[in-house]
Amino acid sequence: MASLKIIQWNRPNKDGTNTLYYNISHNGGQARIKTEVSIRLDQWDRERQEVINHPNKRQFNQRLLSRKWDIEEIIEKLKGVKRMSAVQLRDTVERELNGQEDDGVIFLEYYESVLRTYANKRTRELHEATI
């Protein structure tokens, strides 16, 4: 399944800081979710994935960790629901975080329930291949 890390983007912003992202690795692909935190390169501990040497480090770390837990919970909930790429997973996570329902997952669950009603095995297989 997917793995999640907090990373610092290498490209600096206009003010010289670098934005932190949640990096989702899944099925050989990667996708990022932008955070609201931008700090200097020397204010990020890569190994521990936390802000250091910053006046607001405690607040930033609490916010980052809380959001990371939310993302991990959503990813865990999506396990086995459907096959998706890292980008699709990111998009689904972002919709959940923003309080939007994922119509694609709801539709897929409905579609799969309809497939189970087909008596002819070949008909089911043909429809399953379109998912």
C-alpha positions as CSV (number, residue, x, y, z in Angstrom):
1,M,0.0,0.0,0.0
2,A,1.0,3.7,0.1
3,S,3.7,5.2,2.1
4,L,3.6,8.8,3.4
5,K,6.5,11.1,4.2
6,I,6.9,14.8,4.8
7,I,9.5,16.3,2.5
8,Q,10.9,19.8,1.8
9,W,10.7,21.0,-1.8
10,N,14.1,21.8,-3.2
11,R,12.9,24.8,-5.2
12,P,12.9,28.0,-3.0
13,N,10.0,30.4,-2.8
14,K,10.5,34.1,-3.5
15,D,11.2,34.7,0.1
16,G,14.0,32.1,0.2
17,T,12.0,29.5,2.2
18,N,11.1,26.0,0.9
19,T,7.6,24.6,1.2
20,L,6.9,21.3,2.9
21,Y,4.8,18.6,1.2
22,Y,3.3,15.3,2.1
23,N,4.7,12.9,-0.4
24,I,2.6,9.8,-1.2
25,S,4.4,6.9,-2.8
26,H,2.0,4.3,-4.2
27,N,2.2,1.6,-6.9
28,G,5.6,3.0,-8.2
29,G,4.3,6.5,-8.5
30,Q,4.5,9.6,-6.3
31,A,2.2,12.6,-5.7
32,R,2.5,15.5,-3.3
33,I,0.1,17.5,-1.1
34,K,1.2,21.0,-0.3
35,T,1.3,22.1,3.3
36,E,1.0,25.7,4.6
37,V,4.5,25.5,6.1
38,S,7.5,27.1,4.4
39,I,10.8,27.2,6.1
40,R,14.5,27.6,5.3
41,L,16.5,24.4,4.4
42,D,18.4,24.5,7.6
43,Q,15.2,24.4,9.6
44,W,14.1,20.9,8.5
45,D,15.3,17.6,9.9
46,R,14.9,15.1,7.1
47,E,15.4,12.0,9.2
48,R,12.9,12.9,12.0
49,Q,10.6,14.7,9.5
50,E,10.2,17.8,11.7
51,V,10.8,21.5,11.9
52,I,13.9,22.5,13.9
53,N,15.5,25.9,14.8
54,H,12.3,27.9,14.0
55,P,10.4,30.1,16.5
56,N,7.2,28.3,15.6
57,K,8.6,24.8,15.4
58,R,6.3,23.3,18.0
59,Q,3.1,24.7,16.3
60,F,4.3,23.7,12.9
61,N,5.2,20.1,14.0
62,Q,1.9,19.7,15.7
63,R,0.0,20.8,12.6
64,L,2.1,18.7,10.3
65,L,1.8,15.6,12.4
66,S,-2.0,16.0,12.9
67,R,-2.6,16.4,9.2
68,K,-0.3,13.4,8.5
69,W,-2.4,11.2,10.8
70,D,-5.5,12.4,9.0
71,I,-4.0,11.5,5.6
72,E,-2.8,8.1,6.9
73,E,-6.3,7.4,8.2
74,I,-7.9,8.2,4.9
75,I,-5.3,6.0,3.0
76,E,-6.0,3.1,5.4
77,K,-9.8,3.5,4.8
78,L,-9.2,3.3,1.0
79,K,-7.2,0.1,1.2
80,G,-8.8,-2.5,-1.1
81,V,-11.6,-0.2,-2.2
82,K,-10.3,0.2,-5.7
83,R,-7.0,0.2,-7.6
84,M,-5.6,3.7,-8.1
85,S,-2.5,5.5,-8.9
86,A,-0.6,7.8,-6.5
87,V,-2.2,10.8,-8.2
88,Q,-5.7,9.4,-7.9
89,L,-5.0,8.5,-4.2
90,R,-3.8,12.1,-3.6
91,D,-6.9,13.6,-5.3
92,T,-9.1,11.3,-3.2
93,V,-7.3,12.2,0.0
94,E,-7.5,16.0,-0.8
95,R,-11.3,15.7,-1.4
96,E,-11.7,13.9,1.9
97,L,-9.6,16.5,3.8
98,N,-11.7,19.2,2.2
99,G,-15.0,17.5,3.3
100,Q,-16.0,16.6,-0.2
101,E,-17.5,13.1,-0.9
102,D,-15.7,11.0,-3.4
103,D,-18.4,10.2,-6.0
104,G,-16.0,7.9,-7.9
105,V,-15.7,5.5,-4.9
106,I,-19.4,5.6,-4.3
107,F,-20.2,4.9,-7.9
108,L,-17.6,2.1,-8.0
109,E,-19.2,0.4,-5.0
110,Y,-22.6,0.7,-6.6
111,Y,-21.3,-0.6,-9.9
112,E,-19.7,-3.6,-8.2
113,S,-22.9,-4.4,-6.4
114,V,-24.8,-4.3,-9.8
115,L,-22.2,-6.6,-11.3
116,R,-22.8,-9.2,-8.6
117,T,-26.4,-9.4,-9.8
118,Y,-25.5,-10.6,-13.3
119,A,-26.1,-14.3,-13.7
120,N,-24.0,-14.7,-16.8
121,K,-20.3,-15.0,-15.8
122,R,-19.0,-13.7,-19.2
123,T,-21.2,-10.6,-18.9
124,R,-19.8,-9.9,-15.5
125,E,-16.2,-10.4,-16.8
126,L,-16.8,-8.0,-19.7
127,H,-18.2,-5.3,-17.4
128,E,-15.5,-5.8,-14.8
129,A,-12.9,-5.2,-17.5
130,T,-14.3,-1.7,-18.1
131,I,-13.5,-0.6,-14.5
